[in-house]
C-alpha cells in the first residue's frame, strides 16, 4: 500500500489585473513568476512564488512549492472579494529566514504596513498589505 503524499500546489488569489499584480509581487516582494500562460478570452494561468520556496524537497523542481494562482476577477461577486478574501483577517503568511532584511527591503519599496513589527513568543511578525489590501503576515519564527 502506498503512503498518502499530498501538498497544496496553488492557492487562488483574486486580483483586479494580472499585470499589476505580477508587477507588485515580483518587484516589491521579489516573488518569482513561475508561469504566465495565455488561456484565451482574456484568461491567463499565472503562478507566482516567493524566492527559493521549494520546501523540504528542493531537489525536485516545483514539487513541494506552494504557488499563488493570480485569478482575475470577472464577476461582481469576485470583484467584491479582491483585497478581502478572508473578511478582513490576515490571509497569507510569508515566512522568512531574515525578518529585518525583508521588512526593510519591503519598506524601501513602498509596501504598506498596518503596524510596527513586534516580537511575539513564537517569533517576529508584522502585518502588511498587497496592492489590493489583502493582509499578509511577514513572519520569522524563533526556530529559524
Backbone torsions as a table, in degrees:
resi	resn	phi	psi	omega
1	UNK	NA	135.9	-178.1
2	UNK	-85.2	135.7	174.6
3	UNK	-67.3	143.4	176.5
4	UNK	-69.8	128.4	175.0
5	UNK	-128.0	116.0	-179.8
6	UNK	-136.9	156.4	169.7
7	UNK	-156.5	157.4	177.1
8	UNK	-81.2	117.5	-177.5
9	UNK	-81.1	-42.2	-177.6
10	UNK	-147.6	150.6	173.8
11	UNK	-123.6	124.3	-179.3
12	UNK	-75.0	133.0	175.9
13	UNK	-123.5	113.1	-177.0
14	UNK	-74.3	127.7	-178.0
15	UNK	-128.5	162.1	179.1
16	UNK	-82.0	-36.6	-174.3
17	UNK	-147.0	129.5	-179.7
18	UNK	-58.2	-52.6	-172.7
19	UNK	-66.1	-40.0	177.2
20	UNK	-62.8	-41.3	179.9
21	UNK	-67.8	-43.3	177.1
22	UNK	-58.6	-45.1	-179.4
23	UNK	-61.0	-45.8	-179.7
24	UNK	-60.2	-52.8	-174.5
25	UNK	-68.5	-36.6	-179.1
26	UNK	-82.0	-34.0	-177.0
27	UNK	-88.6	-39.6	-175.8
28	UNK	-94.0	-30.6	-179.4
29	UNK	-109.8	-1.6	179.4
30	UNK	61.7	27.2	176.0
31	UNK	-69.6	160.1	177.0
32	UNK	-97.3	139.6	171.4
33	UNK	-83.8	107.6	-175.8
34	UNK	-81.4	-41.3	-178.5
35	UNK	-157.3	143.4	173.9
36	UNK	-144.3	93.8	-175.8
37	UNK	-113.1	128.3	177.5
38	UNK	-75.2	123.4	179.2
39	UNK	-101.6	0.2	-179.0
40	UNK	87.4	161.0	179.4
41	UNK	55.7	33.7	178.1
42	UNK	80.1	2.3	-179.7
43	UNK	-97.8	144.8	177.2
44	UNK	-136.9	152.5	172.6
45	UNK	-102.4	100.5	-174.9
46	UNK	-116.3	116.6	177.8
47	UNK	-114.8	133.1	175.0
48	UNK	-128.4	159.6	-178.0
49	UNK	-155.3	146.5	174.5
50	UNK	-60.0	154.4	-179.0
51	UNK	-63.5	141.9	175.8
52	UNK	54.8	42.4	-174.8
53	UNK	-108.3	38.2	-179.5
54	UNK	-72.5	-10.0	178.5
55	UNK	80.5	-160.3	-172.8
56	UNK	-64.6	-33.2	-177.2
57	UNK	-101.7	60.4	-173.4
58	UNK	-67.1	-11.8	176.3
59	UNK	-74.5	-16.0	-179.5
60	UNK	-103.3	115.8	-175.1
61	UNK	-57.8	118.5	175.8
62	UNK	58.6	8.0	-173.3
63	UNK	-67.8	-35.9	-178.7
64	UNK	-114.7	9.5	-178.6
65	UNK	-77.5	132.4	170.2
66	UNK	-96.9	119.4	-179.6
67	UNK	-100.4	158.6	166.5
68	UNK	-95.5	129.6	174.3
69	UNK	-96.9	111.6	178.4
70	UNK	-77.9	114.1	-175.6
71	UNK	-112.0	112.7	-178.7
72	UNK	-71.4	127.0	178.5
73	UNK	-65.3	137.4	-179.2
74	UNK	-128.6	-7.1	179.7
75	UNK	-124.8	160.8	176.0
76	UNK	-56.7	-39.1	179.2
77	UNK	-62.9	-43.3	177.8
78	UNK	-66.8	-40.0	178.5
79	UNK	-59.9	-37.7	-178.4
80	UNK	-69.9	-17.4	-179.9
81	UNK	-88.5	-12.5	-178.5
82	UNK	-61.5	124.9	178.9
83	UNK	80.5	-3.2	-176.7
84	UNK	-145.4	45.1	-176.0
85	UNK	-71.2	-13.8	-178.7
86	UNK	-123.2	23.4	176.8
87	UNK	65.6	32.2	177.2
88	UNK	95.9	-6.3	177.8
89	UNK	-85.6	164.2	173.0
90	UNK	-61.6	132.8	-177.6
91	UNK	-96.1	-44.9	-173.5
92	UNK	-129.2	152.3	-175.9
93	UNK	-121.9	111.1	-179.1
94	UNK	-95.5	105.1	179.8
95	UNK	-83.6	143.5	-179.6
96	UNK	-137.2	158.6	174.8
97	UNK	-97.1	-2.2	177.5
98	UNK	-149.8	88.4	-175.3
99	UNK	-55.6	-52.3	-172.7
100	UNK	-67.2	-35.1	175.0
101	UNK	-59.0	-51.9	-175.8
102	UNK	-70.6	-39.6	178.1
103	UNK	-60.1	-49.2	-178.0
104	UNK	-66.3	-36.5	177.4
105	UNK	-65.7	-46.1	179.2
106	UNK	-63.7	-41.3	178.1
107	UNK	-60.2	-43.0	-179.1
108	UNK	-67.7	-22.0	-179.9
109	UNK	-95.9	5.9	173.5
110	UNK	87.4	16.6	176.7
111	UNK	-67.2	138.9	-179.0
112	UNK	-85.8	125.2	176.3
113	UNK	-107.6	140.1	-177.7
114	UNK	-89.8	-5.7	-175.0
115	UNK	-163.4	174.3	171.2
116	UNK	-83.6	149.1	176.0
117	UNK	-56.3	147.7	179.8
118	UNK	-138.4	149.9	177.1
119	UNK	-100.0	123.0	178.6
120	UNK	-113.1	167.5	179.0
121	UNK	-55.7	-28.4	-177.0
122	UNK	-92.4	-16.9	-179.1
123	UNK	159.6	-167.0	179.8
124	UNK	-103.1	134.9	-171.7
125	UNK	-147.9	153.1	171.9
126	UNK	-152.4	145.7	177.1
127	UNK	-93.8	131.8	174.8
128	UNK	-131.4	169.2	-179.2
129	UNK	-120.9	147.8	171.7
130	UNK	-82.7	-172.6	-175.0
131	UNK	-65.0	-17.0	179.8
132	UNK	-106.9	0.4	179.3
133	UNK	97.8	2.3	175.5
134	UNK	-62.9	129.2	-177.5
135	UNK	-86.3	137.4	178.3
136	UNK	-129.0	154.7	164.7
137	UNK	-104.2	131.3	163.8
138	UNK	-94.7	125.9	-166.5
139	UNK	-142.1	128.4	168.5
140	UNK	-116.8	112.7	178.5
141	UNK	-71.0	152.3	-177.4
142	UNK	-60.8	-29.3	-177.5
143	UNK	-84.3	9.0	179.4
144	UNK	-104.7	NA	NA
